[in-house]
Amino acid sequence: AQGQTFSFPDIFPEKDRTLAEGSMEEMQEKFMEDEKQRQKLDPRRGGVTEWFGL
């Protein structure tokens, strides 16, 4: 396979950079926010987030 390069197709054209409803990025954003809230509200996790700088 020498000299062969694989270029990924442009699945995400520039005009679609805004987060589409239900897109993977949006779901990740929501998930991260939910996790942050959960960690804040859960007293048993106290201190752990500071160790990892989260």
C-alpha distance matrix in Angstrom:
0.0 3.8 6.4 5.6 8.4 10.5 14.2 16.7 19.4 22.7 24.5 27.3 28.6 30.8 34.0 33.5 33.5 36.9 37.0 37.4 39.9 38.3 34.9 32.9 33.9 37.5 37.5 36.1 38.8 41.5 40.3 40.3 43.8 45.0 43.8 45.5 48.7 48.5 48.1 51.0 53.3 52.5 54.9 53.1 50.0 52.2 50.7 47.2 45.7 47.2 45.4 42.0 43.0 42.4
3.8 0.0 3.8 5.5 8.5 11.5 14.8 17.8 20.7 23.6 25.9 28.3 29.3 31.2 34.6 34.3 34.1 37.7 38.0 38.7 41.4 40.0 36.5 34.5 35.1 38.8 39.1 37.5 39.9 42.8 41.7 41.5 44.9 46.4 45.1 46.6 49.9 49.9 49.3 52.0 54.5 53.8 56.0 54.4 51.1 53.0 51.3 48.0 46.4 47.6 45.8 42.4 43.3 42.9
6.4 3.8 0.0 3.8 6.4 10.0 12.7 16.2 18.8 21.5 24.1 26.3 26.9 28.6 32.0 32.2 32.0 35.7 36.3 37.1 40.0 38.9 35.4 33.6 34.0 37.7 38.3 36.8 39.0 42.0 41.2 40.9 44.2 45.9 44.8 46.1 49.4 49.7 49.2 51.8 54.3 53.9 56.2 54.8 51.4 53.2 51.5 48.3 46.4 47.5 46.0 42.5 43.1 42.6
5.6 5.5 3.8 0.0 3.8 6.7 9.8 13.0 15.5 18.6 21.0 23.5 24.3 26.3 29.6 29.5 29.5 33.1 33.6 34.1 37.0 35.8 32.3 30.6 31.3 34.9 35.4 34.2 36.5 39.4 38.6 38.6 41.8 43.4 42.5 44.0 47.2 47.4 47.1 49.8 52.1 51.7 54.2 52.9 49.6 51.5 50.1 46.8 44.9 46.3 44.8 41.3 41.8 41.1
8.4 8.5 6.4 3.8 0.0 3.8 6.4 9.7 12.5 15.3 17.7 20.0 20.9 22.8 26.1 26.0 25.9 29.5 30.0 30.7 33.6 32.5 29.0 27.3 27.8 31.4 32.1 30.8 33.0 36.0 35.3 35.2 38.4 40.1 39.3 40.7 43.8 44.2 44.0 46.5 48.9 48.7 51.2 50.0 46.7 48.5 47.1 43.9 41.8 43.2 42.0 38.4 38.7 37.9
10.5 11.5 10.0 6.7 3.8 0.0 3.8 6.4 9.2 12.3 14.4 16.9 18.1 20.4 23.6 23.1 23.2 26.7 27.0 27.4 30.2 29.1 25.6 24.0 24.7 28.3 28.9 27.8 30.1 33.0 32.4 32.5 35.7 37.3 36.6 38.2 41.2 41.6 41.6 44.1 46.4 46.2 48.9 47.8 44.5 46.6 45.4 42.1 40.0 41.6 40.6 36.9 37.3 36.1
14.2 14.8 12.7 9.8 6.4 3.8 0.0 3.8 6.4 8.9 11.4 13.7 14.5 16.7 19.9 19.6 19.8 23.4 24.0 24.5 27.5 26.7 23.1 21.9 22.4 25.8 26.8 25.9 27.9 30.8 30.7 30.8 33.7 35.5 35.1 36.5 39.4 40.1 40.2 42.5 44.9 45.0 47.7 46.9 43.6 45.5 44.4 41.3 38.9 40.5 39.8 36.1 36.1 34.7
16.7 17.8 16.2 13.0 9.7 6.4 3.8 0.0 3.8 6.3 8.1 10.6 12.2 14.7 17.7 16.8 17.1 20.5 20.8 21.1 24.0 23.1 19.5 18.3 19.0 22.4 23.3 22.6 24.8 27.5 27.4 27.7 30.6 32.3 32.1 33.6 36.4 37.0 37.4 39.7 41.9 42.1 45.0 44.2 41.0 43.0 42.1 39.1 36.6 38.5 37.9 34.2 34.2 32.5
19.4 20.7 18.8 15.5 12.5 9.2 6.4 3.8 0.0 3.8 5.7 8.7 9.8 12.9 15.3 14.7 15.7 19.0 19.5 19.4 22.3 21.7 18.3 17.9 18.8 21.8 22.9 22.8 24.8 27.3 27.6 28.3 30.9 32.5 32.8 34.3 36.8 37.7 38.3 40.5 42.5 43.0 46.1 45.5 42.4 44.5 43.8 40.8 38.3 40.2 40.0 36.2 36.0 34.1
22.7 23.6 21.5 18.6 15.3 12.3 8.9 6.3 3.8 0.0 3.8 5.4 6.0 9.1 11.6 11.1 12.1 15.5 16.4 16.5 19.7 19.6 16.2 16.2 16.6 19.4 21.1 21.1 22.6 25.2 25.9 26.5 28.7 30.7 31.2 32.5 34.9 36.0 36.7 38.7 40.8 41.5 44.6 44.3 41.2 43.1 42.5 39.7 36.9 38.8 38.9 35.1 34.6 32.5
24.5 25.9 24.1 21.0 17.7 14.4 11.4 8.1 5.7 3.8 0.0 3.8 6.2 9.6 11.3 9.7 11.0 13.9 14.1 13.7 16.6 16.2 12.9 13.0 13.9 16.6 18.0 18.3 20.0 22.4 23.1 24.0 26.2 27.9 28.6 30.1 32.3 33.3 34.3 36.3 38.2 38.9 42.1 41.9 38.9 41.0 40.7 37.9 35.1 37.3 37.5 33.8 33.4 31.0
27.3 28.3 26.3 23.5 20.0 16.9 13.7 10.6 8.7 5.4 3.8 0.0 3.8 6.4 8.1 6.3 7.3 10.3 11.0 11.2 14.5 14.8 11.4 11.9 11.9 14.3 16.4 16.7 17.8 20.3 21.5 22.2 24.0 26.0 26.9 28.1 30.2 31.6 32.6 34.3 36.3 37.3 40.5 40.6 37.5 39.3 39.0 36.5 33.5 35.5 36.0 32.3 31.5 29.1
28.6 29.3 26.9 24.3 20.9 18.1 14.5 12.2 9.8 6.0 6.2 3.8 0.0 3.8 5.6 5.7 7.3 10.6 12.4 12.6 16.2 17.2 14.1 15.1 14.7 16.8 19.3 19.7 20.3 22.9 24.5 24.9 26.5 28.7 29.8 30.7 32.8 34.4 35.4 36.8 38.9 40.2 43.3 43.6 40.5 42.1 41.7 39.3 36.2 38.0 38.6 35.0 33.9 31.6
30.8 31.2 28.6 26.3 22.8 20.4 16.7 14.7 12.9 9.1 9.6 6.4 3.8 0.0 3.8 5.4 5.6 9.0 11.7 12.8 16.5 18.1 15.1 16.2 14.9 16.7 19.7 19.8 19.8 22.6 24.4 24.5 25.7 28.3 29.4 29.9 31.9 34.0 34.8 35.9 38.1 39.6 42.7 43.2 40.0 41.2 40.7 38.6 35.3 36.8 37.7 34.1 32.6 30.5
34.0 34.6 32.0 29.6 26.1 23.6 19.9 17.7 15.3 11.6 11.3 8.1 5.6 3.8 0.0 3.8 5.6 7.6 10.6 11.1 14.7 16.8 14.5 16.4 15.2 16.3 19.5 20.2 19.9 22.2 24.5 24.9 25.6 28.2 29.7 30.2 31.8 34.0 35.2 36.0 38.1 39.8 43.0 43.7 40.7 42.0 41.8 39.8 36.4 38.1 39.2 35.8 34.2 31.8
33.5 34.3 32.2 29.5 26.0 23.1 19.6 16.8 14.7 11.1 9.7 6.3 5.7 5.4 3.8 0.0 3.8 5.5 7.5 7.6 11.3 13.1 10.7 12.7 11.8 12.8 15.8 16.8 16.7 18.9 21.1 21.8 22.7 24.9 26.5 27.3 28.9 30.8 32.2 33.2 35.1 36.7 40.0 40.6 37.7 39.2 39.2 37.1 33.8 35.7 36.9 33.4 32.0 29.4
33.5 34.1 32.0 29.5 25.9 23.2 19.8 17.1 15.7 12.1 11.0 7.3 7.3 5.6 5.6 3.8 0.0 3.8 6.3 8.2 11.9 13.6 10.8 12.0 10.1 11.4 14.7 15.0 14.5 17.2 19.3 19.4 20.3 23.0 24.3 24.7 26.5 28.7 29.7 30.6 32.8 34.4 37.5 38.2 35.1 36.4 36.1 34.2 30.8 32.5 33.7 30.3 28.7 26.2
36.9 37.7 35.7 33.1 29.5 26.7 23.4 20.5 19.0 15.5 13.9 10.3 10.6 9.0 7.6 5.5 3.8 0.0 3.8 6.1 9.4 11.8 9.8 11.8 9.6 9.6 13.3 14.1 12.9 15.1 17.8 18.0 18.3 20.9 22.8 23.0 24.4 26.8 28.1 28.7 30.6 32.6 35.7 36.7 33.8 35.0 35.1 33.4 30.0 31.7 33.3 30.1 28.3 25.6
37.0 38.0 36.3 33.6 30.0 27.0 24.0 20.8 19.5 16.4 14.1 11.0 12.4 11.7 10.6 7.5 6.3 3.8 0.0 3.8 6.5 8.3 6.5 8.6 6.6 6.0 9.6 10.8 9.8 11.7 14.3 15.1 15.4 17.7 19.6 20.3 21.6 23.7 25.2 26.1 27.8 29.6 32.9 33.8 31.0 32.5 32.8 31.0 27.7 29.8 31.4 28.2 26.7 23.7
37.4 38.7 37.1 34.1 30.7 27.4 24.5 21.1 19.4 16.5 13.7 11.2 12.6 12.8 11.1 7.6 8.2 6.1 3.8 0.0 3.8 6.1 5.2 8.6 8.2 7.1 9.9 12.2 11.9 12.9 15.5 17.0 17.3 19.0 21.2 22.3 23.2 25.0 27.0 28.0 29.3 31.0 34.5 35.3 32.8 34.6 35.2 33.2 30.2 32.5 34.0 30.9 29.7 26.4
39.9 41.4 40.0 37.0 33.6 30.2 27.5 24.0 22.3 19.7 16.6 14.5 16.2 16.5 14.7 11.3 11.9 9.4 6.5 3.8 0.0 3.8 5.5 9.0 9.3 6.9 8.7 11.8 11.6 11.4 14.1 16.2 16.2 17.2 19.8 21.2 21.6 23.2 25.6 26.6 27.4 29.2 32.8 33.7 31.5 33.4 34.4 32.6 29.7 32.3 34.0 31.0 29.9 26.5
38.3 40.0 38.9 35.8 32.5 29.1 26.7 23.1 21.7 19.6 16.2 14.8 17.2 18.1 16.8 13.1 13.6 11.8 8.3 6.1 3.8 0.0 3.8 6.6 8.2 6.2 6.4 9.9 10.7 10.2 12.1 14.8 15.3 15.7 18.1 20.1 20.6 21.6 24.0 25.5 26.2 27.6 31.2 31.8 29.7 31.9 33.0 30.9 28.2 31.1 32.5 29.5 28.9 25.3
34.9 36.5 35.4 32.3 29.0 25.6 23.1 19.5 18.3 16.2 12.9 11.4 14.1 15.1 14.5 10.7 10.8 9.8 6.5 5.2 5.5 3.8 0.0 3.8 5.5 5.3 6.2 8.7 10.0 10.8 12.3 14.3 15.6 16.6 18.3 20.1 21.3 22.4 24.4 26.0 27.2 28.4 31.9 32.3 29.8 31.9 32.6 30.3 27.5 30.2 31.4 28.1 27.5 24.2
32.9 34.5 33.6 30.6 27.3 24.0 21.9 18.3 17.9 16.2 13.0 11.9 15.1 16.2 16.4 12.7 12.0 11.8 8.6 8.6 9.0 6.6 3.8 0.0 3.8 5.5 5.1 6.2 8.7 10.0 10.4 12.2 14.3 15.2 16.3 18.3 20.0 20.8 22.3 24.4 25.7 26.5 30.0 30.0 27.3 29.6 30.0 27.5 24.9 27.7 28.4 25.1 24.8 21.6
33.9 35.1 34.0 31.3 27.8 24.7 22.4 19.0 18.8 16.6 13.9 11.9 14.7 14.9 15.2 11.8 10.1 9.6 6.6 8.2 9.3 8.2 5.5 3.8 0.0 3.8 5.4 5.1 6.2 8.7 9.7 10.5 12.3 14.2 15.2 16.5 18.5 19.8 21.0 22.7 24.5 25.6 28.9 29.1 26.3 28.1 28.3 26.0 23.0 25.5 26.5 23.2 22.4 19.3
37.5 38.8 37.7 34.9 31.4 28.3 25.8 22.4 21.8 19.4 16.6 14.3 16.8 16.7 16.3 12.8 11.4 9.6 6.0 7.1 6.9 6.2 5.3 5.5 3.8 0.0 3.8 5.4 5.0 6.2 8.5 9.9 10.6 12.3 14.2 15.4 16.7 18.3 20.0 21.3 22.7 24.2 27.7 28.3 25.7 27.5 28.2 26.2 23.2 25.8 27.2 24.2 23.2 19.8
37.5 39.1 38.3 35.4 32.1 28.9 26.8 23.3 22.9 21.1 18.0 16.4 19.3 19.7 19.5 15.8 14.7 13.3 9.6 9.9 8.7 6.4 6.2 5.1 5.4 3.8 0.0 3.8 5.4 5.2 6.0 8.6 9.9 10.5 12.2 14.3 15.4 16.2 18.2 20.0 21.1 22.1 25.7 26.1 23.7 25.9 26.8 24.6 21.9 24.9 26.2 23.2 22.7 19.2
36.1 37.5 36.8 34.2 30.8 27.8 25.9 22.6 22.8 21.1 18.3 16.7 19.7 19.8 20.2 16.8 15.0 14.1 10.8 12.2 11.8 9.9 8.7 6.2 5.1 5.4 3.8 0.0 3.8 5.4 4.9 6.0 8.5 9.7 10.3 12.2 14.2 15.0 16.3 18.3 19.9 20.7 24.0 24.2 21.4 23.5 24.0 21.6 18.9 21.7 22.8 19.7 19.2 15.8
38.8 39.9 39.0 36.5 33.0 30.1 27.9 24.8 24.8 22.6 20.0 17.8 20.3 19.8 19.9 16.7 14.5 12.9 9.8 11.9 11.6 10.7 10.0 8.7 6.2 5.0 5.4 3.8 0.0 3.8 5.4 5.2 6.2 8.6 9.9 10.7 12.4 14.2 15.5 16.7 18.6 20.0 23.2 24.0 21.2 22.8 23.2 21.4 18.3 20.8 22.4 19.5 18.4 14.9
41.5 42.8 42.0 39.4 36.0 33.0 30.8 27.5 27.3 25.2 22.4 20.3 22.9 22.6 22.2 18.9 17.2 15.1 11.7 12.9 11.4 10.2 10.8 10.0 8.7 6.2 5.2 5.4 3.8 0.0 3.8 5.5 5.1 6.1 8.6 9.9 10.6 12.2 14.2 15.4 16.6 18.2 21.7 22.6 20.2 22.0 23.1 21.5 18.7 21.5 23.4 20.8 19.9 16.2
40.3 41.7 41.2 38.6 35.3 32.4 30.7 27.4 27.6 25.9 23.1 21.5 24.5 24.4 24.5 21.1 19.3 17.8 14.3 15.5 14.1 12.1 12.3 10.4 9.7 8.5 6.0 4.9 5.4 3.8 0.0 3.8 5.4 5.1 6.1 8.6 9.9 10.4 12.2 14.2 15.3 16.2 19.7 20.1 17.7 19.9 21.0 18.9 16.5 19.7 21.1 18.5 18.2 14.5
40.3 41.5 40.9 38.6 35.2 32.5 30.8 27.7 28.3 26.5 24.0 22.2 24.9 24.5 24.9 21.8 19.4 18.0 15.1 17.0 16.2 14.8 14.3 12.2 10.5 9.9 8.6 6.0 5.2 5.5 3.8 0.0 3.8 5.4 5.0 6.2 8.7 9.8 10.5 12.3 14.3 15.2 18.4 18.9 16.0 17.8 18.4 16.4 13.5 16.4 18.0 15.3 14.7 10.9
43.8 44.9 44.2 41.8 38.4 35.7 33.7 30.6 30.9 28.7 26.2 24.0 26.5 25.7 25.6 22.7 20.3 18.3 15.4 17.3 16.2 15.3 15.6 14.3 12.3 10.6 9.9 8.5 6.2 5.1 5.4 3.8 0.0 3.8 5.4 5.1 6.3 8.6 10.0 10.7 12.5 14.3 17.5 18.7 16.2 17.5 18.5 17.2 14.3 16.9 19.2 17.0 15.8 12.1
45.0 46.4 45.9 43.4 40.1 37.3 35.5 32.3 32.5 30.7 27.9 26.0 28.7 28.3 28.2 24.9 23.0 20.9 17.7 19.0 17.2 15.7 16.6 15.2 14.2 12.3 10.5 9.7 8.6 6.1 5.1 5.4 3.8 0.0 3.8 5.5 5.1 6.1 8.6 9.9 10.6 12.1 15.7 16.7 14.7 16.6 18.3 16.9 14.6 17.7 19.8 18.0 17.4 13.7
43.8 45.1 44.8 42.5 39.3 36.6 35.1 32.1 32.8 31.2 28.6 26.9 29.8 29.4 29.7 26.5 24.3 22.8 19.6 21.2 19.8 18.1 18.3 16.3 15.2 14.2 12.2 10.3 9.9 8.6 6.1 5.0 5.4 3.8 0.0 3.8 5.4 5.0 6.1 8.5 9.9 10.4 13.7 14.2 11.7 13.8 15.2 13.4 11.3 14.7 16.4 14.6 14.5 10.8
45.5 46.6 46.1 44.0 40.7 38.2 36.5 33.6 34.3 32.5 30.1 28.1 30.7 29.9 30.2 27.3 24.7 23.0 20.3 22.3 21.2 20.1 20.1 18.3 16.5 15.4 14.3 12.2 10.7 9.9 8.6 6.2 5.1 5.5 3.8 0.0 3.8 5.4 5.2 6.2 8.7 10.0 12.8 14.0 11.3 12.4 13.4 12.4 9.6 12.5 14.9 13.4 12.4 8.8
48.7 49.9 49.4 47.2 43.8 41.2 39.4 36.4 36.8 34.9 32.3 30.2 32.8 31.9 31.8 28.9 26.5 24.4 21.6 23.2 21.6 20.6 21.3 20.0 18.5 16.7 15.4 14.2 12.4 10.6 9.9 8.7 6.3 5.1 5.4 3.8 0.0 3.8 5.5 5.1 6.2 8.6 11.7 13.6 11.8 12.8 14.7 14.3 12.1 14.8 17.5 16.6 15.6 12.3
48.5 49.9 49.7 47.4 44.2 41.6 40.1 37.0 37.7 36.0 33.3 31.6 34.4 34.0 34.0 30.8 28.7 26.8 23.7 25.0 23.2 21.6 22.4 20.8 19.8 18.3 16.2 15.0 14.2 12.2 10.4 9.8 8.6 6.1 5.0 5.4 3.8 0.0 3.8 5.4 5.2 6.0 9.6 10.8 9.4 11.3 13.8 13.0 11.6 14.8 17.0 16.3 16.2 12.9
48.1 49.3 49.2 47.1 44.0 41.6 40.2 37.4 38.3 36.7 34.3 32.6 35.4 34.8 35.2 32.2 29.7 28.1 25.2 27.0 25.6 24.0 24.4 22.3 21.0 20.0 18.2 16.3 15.5 14.2 12.2 10.5 10.0 8.6 6.1 5.2 5.5 3.8 0.0 3.8 5.5 5.2 7.9 8.8 6.4 8.0 10.1 9.3 8.0 11.1 13.3 12.9 12.9 10.1
51.0 52.0 51.8 49.8 46.5 44.1 42.5 39.7 40.5 38.7 36.3 34.3 36.8 35.9 36.0 33.2 30.6 28.7 26.1 28.0 26.6 25.5 26.0 24.4 22.7 21.3 20.0 18.3 16.7 15.4 14.2 12.3 10.7 9.9 8.5 6.2 5.1 5.4 3.8 0.0 3.8 5.7 7.5 9.9 8.2 8.1 10.3 10.9 9.3 11.5 14.5 14.6 13.8 11.3
53.3 54.5 54.3 52.1 48.9 46.4 44.9 41.9 42.5 40.8 38.2 36.3 38.9 38.1 38.1 35.1 32.8 30.6 27.8 29.3 27.4 26.2 27.2 25.7 24.5 22.7 21.1 19.9 18.6 16.6 15.3 14.3 12.5 10.6 9.9 8.7 6.2 5.2 5.5 3.8 0.0 3.8 6.2 9.0 8.8 9.3 12.4 13.1 12.3 14.7 17.4 17.7 17.3 14.8
52.5 53.8 53.9 51.7 48.7 46.2 45.0 42.1 43.0 41.5 38.9 37.3 40.2 39.6 39.8 36.7 34.4 32.6 29.6 31.0 29.2 27.6 28.4 26.5 25.6 24.2 22.1 20.7 20.0 18.2 16.2 15.2 14.3 12.1 10.4 10.0 8.6 6.0 5.2 5.7 3.8 0.0 3.8 5.5 5.8 7.4 10.8 11.1 11.3 14.0 16.0 16.6 17.0 14.7
54.9 56.0 56.2 54.2 51.2 48.9 47.7 45.0 46.1 44.6 42.1 40.5 43.3 42.7 43.0 40.0 37.5 35.7 32.9 34.5 32.8 31.2 31.9 30.0 28.9 27.7 25.7 24.0 23.2 21.7 19.7 18.4 17.5 15.7 13.7 12.8 11.7 9.6 7.9 7.5 6.2 3.8 0.0 3.8 5.4 5.4 9.2 10.5 11.6 13.4 15.4 16.8 17.3 15.8
53.1 54.4 54.8 52.9 50.0 47.8 46.9 44.2 45.5 44.3 41.9 40.6 43.6 43.2 43.7 40.6 38.2 36.7 33.8 35.3 33.7 31.8 32.3 30.0 29.1 28.3 26.1 24.2 24.0 22.6 20.1 18.9 18.7 16.7 14.2 14.0 13.6 10.8 8.8 9.9 9.0 5.5 3.8 0.0 3.8 5.5 8.8 9.1 11.2 13.3 14.3 15.8 17.1 15.8
50.0 51.1 51.4 49.6 46.7 44.5 43.6 41.0 42.4 41.2 38.9 37.5 40.5 40.0 40.7 37.7 35.1 33.8 31.0 32.8 31.5 29.7 29.8 27.3 26.3 25.7 23.7 21.4 21.2 20.2 17.7 16.0 16.2 14.7 11.7 11.3 11.8 9.4 6.4 8.2 8.8 5.8 5.4 3.8 0.0 3.8 6.3 5.8 7.4 10.0 11.0 12.1 13.4 12.1
52.2 53.0 53.2 51.5 48.5 46.6 45.5 43.0 44.5 43.1 41.0 39.3 42.1 41.2 42.0 39.2 36.4 35.0 32.5 34.6 33.4 31.9 31.9 29.6 28.1 27.5 25.9 23.5 22.8 22.0 19.9 17.8 17.5 16.6 13.8 12.4 12.8 11.3 8.0 8.1 9.3 7.4 5.4 5.5 3.8 0.0 3.8 5.7 7.2 8.4 10.1 12.1 12.7 12.1
50.7 51.3 51.5 50.1 47.1 45.4 44.4 42.1 43.8 42.5 40.7 39.0 41.7 40.7 41.8 39.2 36.1 35.1 32.8 35.2 34.4 33.0 32.6 30.0 28.3 28.2 26.8 24.0 23.2 23.1 21.0 18.4 18.5 18.3 15.2 13.4 14.7 13.8 10.1 10.3 12.4 10.8 9.2 8.8 6.3 3.8 0.0 3.8 5.6 5.4 6.7 9.4 10.1 10.5
47.2 48.0 48.3 46.8 43.9 42.1 41.3 39.1 40.8 39.7 37.9 36.5 39.3 38.6 39.8 37.1 34.2 33.4 31.0 33.2 32.6 30.9 30.3 27.5 26.0 26.2 24.6 21.6 21.4 21.5 18.9 16.4 17.2 16.9 13.4 12.4 14.3 13.0 9.3 10.9 13.1 11.1 10.5 9.1 5.8 5.7 3.8 0.0 3.8 5.4 5.3 6.9 8.8 8.8
45.7 46.4 46.4 44.9 41.8 40.0 38.9 36.6 38.3 36.9 35.1 33.5 36.2 35.3 36.4 33.8 30.8 30.0 27.7 30.2 29.7 28.2 27.5 24.9 23.0 23.2 21.9 18.9 18.3 18.7 16.5 13.5 14.3 14.6 11.3 9.6 12.1 11.6 8.0 9.3 12.3 11.3 11.6 11.2 7.4 7.2 5.6 3.8 0.0 3.8 5.4 5.5 6.0 5.2
47.2 47.6 47.5 46.3 43.2 41.6 40.5 38.5 40.2 38.8 37.3 35.5 38.0 36.8 38.1 35.7 32.5 31.7 29.8 32.5 32.3 31.1 30.2 27.7 25.5 25.8 24.9 21.7 20.8 21.5 19.7 16.4 16.9 17.7 14.7 12.5 14.8 14.8 11.1 11.5 14.7 14.0 13.4 13.3 10.0 8.4 5.4 5.4 3.8 0.0 3.8 5.4 4.9 6.4
45.4 45.8 46.0 44.8 42.0 40.6 39.8 37.9 40.0 38.9 37.5 36.0 38.6 37.7 39.2 36.9 33.7 33.3 31.4 34.0 34.0 32.5 31.4 28.4 26.5 27.2 26.2 22.8 22.4 23.4 21.1 18.0 19.2 19.8 16.4 14.9 17.5 17.0 13.3 14.5 17.4 16.0 15.4 14.3 11.0 10.1 6.7 5.3 5.4 3.8 0.0 3.8 5.6 7.9
42.0 42.4 42.5 41.3 38.4 36.9 36.1 34.2 36.2 35.1 33.8 32.3 35.0 34.1 35.8 33.4 30.3 30.1 28.2 30.9 31.0 29.5 28.1 25.1 23.2 24.2 23.2 19.7 19.5 20.8 18.5 15.3 17.0 18.0 14.6 13.4 16.6 16.3 12.9 14.6 17.7 16.6 16.8 15.8 12.1 12.1 9.4 6.9 5.5 5.4 3.8 0.0 3.8 5.5
43.0 43.3 43.1 41.8 38.7 37.3 36.1 34.2 36.0 34.6 33.4 31.5 33.9 32.6 34.2 32.0 28.7 28.3 26.7 29.7 29.9 28.9 27.5 24.8 22.4 23.2 22.7 19.2 18.4 19.9 18.2 14.7 15.8 17.4 14.5 12.4 15.6 16.2 12.9 13.8 17.3 17.0 17.3 17.1 13.4 12.7 10.1 8.8 6.0 4.9 5.6 3.8 0.0 3.8
42.4 42.9 42.6 41.1 37.9 36.1 34.7 32.5 34.1 32.5 31.0 29.1 31.6 30.5 31.8 29.4 26.2 25.6 23.7 26.4 26.5 25.3 24.2 21.6 19.3 19.8 19.2 15.8 14.9 16.2 14.5 10.9 12.1 13.7 10.8 8.8 12.3 12.9 10.1 11.3 14.8 14.7 15.8 15.8 12.1 12.1 10.5 8.8 5.2 6.4 7.9 5.5 3.8 0.0
